[in-house]
Amino acid sequence: MGDHKEQPLRVGAAVRRRRRALDLTLAVVAARSGLSVPFLSQIENDRARPSTSSLEKVADALRTTAVELLAAADPACSVDVVRADGSEPLPRPRARSLVRGHHQMHASEFTGDHDAGREFQYRNDQLMYVADGAVEIEAEGRAYRLGRGDTLYLTGGVRHRWRAAESDTRVIVVAVAEHIEAVRDRPRR
């Protein structure tokens, strides 16, 4: 009652809009992402739901982020409740968006491990909060280990990678949306 949506999110139209805005064919996106043309077509037509890993590959190929694609797939609401689905055991690793729609801020929860070798670089600032467990983060040539309750702030443009250091790790990532020009080019030190 009062919740925004009860149906699963459909990201296909957002993927198609982004691909067409860049004037790319499915074949080009397939070559960039390592995914097949038929699978990409199924995603665009909402006949297949991509895994977190596949969605990240598609986002990379489209020069955006998975969070941006998810946000573009769902209309924004001024008040929205995103409920934790506690009805069944959740698969690990798992990522879920904590904010739906095209807003100025995005928040995601990552549970378990993910692609630790993947390097991230976001246009705008972000904050990582360790809700449970521990993570190891590499940013600007330095390594950091964060435990439960610790936060790490990253200025926009900082390349980084991270991994869960314990099996039951939960990380909350809050970031200024990519479509917001929150950071002007800052001089590097």
DRENMI-297955 format. One record per residue (C-alpha): x, y, z; residue in three letters; residue number from 0. Coordinates in nm, 3 decimals. Each point is the difference from the previous one (the first is absolute). Layout:
N
X:Y:Z:ala:NUM
...
END
This chain:
189
0.000:0.000:0.000:met:0
0.145:0.335:-0.098:gly:1
0.310:-0.155:-0.156:asp:2
0.112:0.125:-0.339:his:3
0.001:-0.324:-0.197:lys:4
-0.037:-0.367:0.070:glu:5
0.118:-0.127:-0.342:gln:6
0.362:-0.088:-0.081:pro:7
0.201:0.272:-0.168:leu:8
0.026:-0.021:-0.380:arg:9
0.324:0.149:-0.126:val:10
-0.038:-0.081:-0.372:gly:11
-0.144:0.332:-0.115:ala:12
0.276:0.192:0.182:ala:13
0.268:-0.212:-0.166:val:14
-0.158:0.053:-0.343:arg:15
-0.035:0.379:0.051:arg:16
0.365:0.030:0.107:arg:17
0.124:-0.217:-0.290:arg:18
-0.200:0.201:-0.253:arg:19
0.109:0.333:0.153:ala:20
0.360:-0.109:-0.062:leu:21
-0.096:-0.117:-0.352:asp:22
0.130:-0.352:0.065:leu:23
-0.119:-0.328:-0.145:thr:24
-0.063:-0.309:0.207:leu:25
0.305:-0.154:-0.169:ala:26
0.226:0.281:0.126:val:27
-0.135:-0.029:0.354:val:28
0.045:-0.379:-0.019:ala:29
0.363:0.040:-0.108:ala:30
0.070:0.251:0.277:arg:31
-0.177:-0.199:0.273:ser:32
0.088:-0.356:-0.095:gly:33
-0.369:-0.092:0.003:leu:34
-0.191:-0.143:-0.296:ser:35
-0.224:0.203:-0.230:val:36
-0.302:-0.228:0.068:pro:37
0.046:0.040:0.378:phe:38
0.026:0.379:-0.033:leu:39
-0.314:0.001:-0.214:ser:40
-0.180:-0.203:0.268:gln:41
0.111:0.251:0.265:ile:42
-0.123:0.295:-0.207:glu:43
-0.336:-0.170:-0.053:asn:44
-0.029:-0.098:0.369:asp:45
-0.002:-0.371:-0.084:arg:46
0.315:-0.051:0.209:ala:47
0.110:0.155:0.329:arg:48
0.376:0.052:0.003:pro:49
0.206:-0.101:0.301:ser:50
0.187:0.275:0.182:thr:51
0.318:-0.102:-0.183:ser:52
-0.170:0.009:-0.343:ser:53
-0.164:0.335:0.074:leu:54
0.340:0.144:0.096:glu:55
0.148:-0.129:-0.329:lys:56
-0.285:0.160:-0.195:val:57
0.041:0.326:0.195:ala:58
0.375:0.005:-0.068:asp:59
-0.066:-0.058:-0.371:ala:60
-0.245:0.291:0.005:leu:61
0.244:0.221:0.196:arg:62
-0.229:0.032:0.299:thr:63
-0.060:-0.186:0.326:thr:64
-0.240:-0.274:0.098:ala:65
-0.146:0.236:0.260:val:66
-0.075:0.259:-0.272:glu:67
-0.168:-0.262:-0.220:leu:68
-0.213:-0.120:0.293:leu:69
-0.092:0.356:0.091:ala:70
-0.100:0.079:-0.359:ala:71
-0.219:-0.311:-0.005:ala:72
-0.225:0.118:0.279:asp:73
-0.193:0.327:0.028:pro:74
0.096:0.224:0.292:ala:75
-0.240:0.055:0.288:cys:76
0.020:0.276:0.257:ser:77
-0.064:-0.253:0.278:val:78
0.091:-0.365:-0.047:asp:79
0.043:-0.297:0.231:val:80
0.240:-0.273:-0.109:val:81
-0.065:-0.303:0.216:arg:82
0.243:-0.276:0.083:ala:83
-0.146:-0.325:-0.127:asp:84
0.049:-0.234:0.294:gly:85
-0.233:-0.273:-0.126:ser:86
0.274:-0.231:-0.131:glu:87
0.375:-0.042:0.036:pro:88
0.179:0.244:-0.226:leu:89
0.265:-0.115:-0.246:pro:90
0.355:0.117:0.063:arg:91
0.159:0.203:-0.140:pro:92
-0.284:0.243:-0.050:arg:93
-0.047:0.365:-0.082:ala:94
-0.321:0.192:0.044:arg:95
-0.092:0.358:-0.060:ser:96
-0.118:0.187:0.308:leu:97
-0.129:0.297:-0.201:val:98
-0.227:-0.047:-0.302:arg:99
-0.042:0.240:-0.285:gly:100
0.202:0.277:-0.161:his:101
0.110:0.205:0.302:his:102
0.298:0.217:0.094:gln:103
0.131:-0.270:0.232:met:104
0.034:-0.376:-0.028:his:105
0.047:-0.254:0.275:ala:106
0.069:-0.372:-0.035:ser:107
0.055:-0.286:0.239:glu:108
0.258:-0.266:-0.086:phe:109
-0.014:-0.329:0.192:thr:110
0.276:-0.258:-0.020:gly:111
0.285:0.022:-0.247:asp:112
-0.007:0.137:-0.353:his:113
0.245:0.043:-0.289:asp:114
0.299:0.108:0.208:ala:115
0.219:0.056:-0.305:gly:116
-0.238:0.255:-0.151:arg:117
0.118:0.359:0.020:glu:118
-0.254:0.276:0.060:phe:119
0.020:0.369:-0.076:gln:120
-0.302:0.220:0.052:tyr:121
-0.044:0.354:-0.122:arg:122
-0.131:0.128:0.334:asn:123
0.074:-0.059:0.367:asp:124
-0.103:-0.315:0.183:gln:125
-0.005:-0.137:0.353:leu:126
0.048:-0.365:0.093:met:127
-0.136:-0.118:0.337:tyr:128
0.072:-0.348:0.135:val:129
-0.321:-0.120:0.167:ala:130
0.134:-0.350:0.079:asp:131
0.326:-0.187:-0.049:gly:132
0.308:0.160:-0.152:ala:133
0.126:0.122:-0.337:val:134
0.339:0.067:-0.153:glu:135
0.016:0.302:-0.227:ile:136
0.278:0.116:-0.230:glu:137
-0.014:0.367:-0.101:ala:138
0.272:0.224:-0.142:glu:139
0.273:-0.253:0.071:gly:140
-0.094:-0.054:0.366:arg:141
-0.174:-0.293:0.166:ala:142
-0.263:0.043:0.270:tyr:143
-0.174:-0.258:0.216:arg:144
-0.338:0.107:0.134:leu:145
-0.201:-0.180:0.266:gly:146
-0.356:0.021:0.119:arg:147
-0.111:0.363:0.041:gly:148
0.295:0.146:-0.196:asp:149
-0.046:0.234:-0.297:thr:150
0.217:0.103:-0.292:leu:151
-0.064:0.316:-0.201:tyr:152
0.122:0.012:-0.359:leu:153
0.018:0.321:-0.200:thr:154
-0.140:-0.023:-0.352:gly:155
0.248:-0.136:-0.253:gly:156
0.198:-0.217:0.243:val:157
0.070:-0.345:-0.143:arg:158
-0.056:-0.275:0.254:his:159
-0.081:-0.365:0.049:arg:160
-0.131:-0.188:0.300:trp:161
-0.078:-0.346:0.127:arg:162
-0.175:-0.157:0.295:ala:163
0.255:-0.124:0.254:ala:164
-0.259:-0.209:0.190:glu:165
-0.283:-0.218:-0.131:ser:166
-0.294:0.185:0.158:asp:167
0.109:0.348:-0.107:thr:168
-0.262:0.265:-0.075:arg:169
0.108:0.331:-0.151:val:170
-0.220:0.304:-0.066:ile:171
0.121:0.228:-0.280:val:172
-0.156:0.347:-0.029:val:173
0.098:0.213:-0.298:ala:174
-0.096:0.319:-0.176:val:175
-0.166:-0.107:-0.328:ala:176
0.210:0.001:-0.315:glu:177
-0.238:0.238:-0.181:his:178
0.061:0.271:0.263:ile:179
0.288:0.237:-0.060:glu:180
0.093:0.015:0.368:ala:181
0.376:0.003:-0.051:val:182
0.185:0.233:-0.229:arg:183
0.341:-0.107:-0.118:asp:184
0.216:0.015:0.308:arg:185
0.374:0.045:-0.020:pro:186
0.183:-0.323:0.084:arg:187
0.255:0.014:0.280:arg:188
END
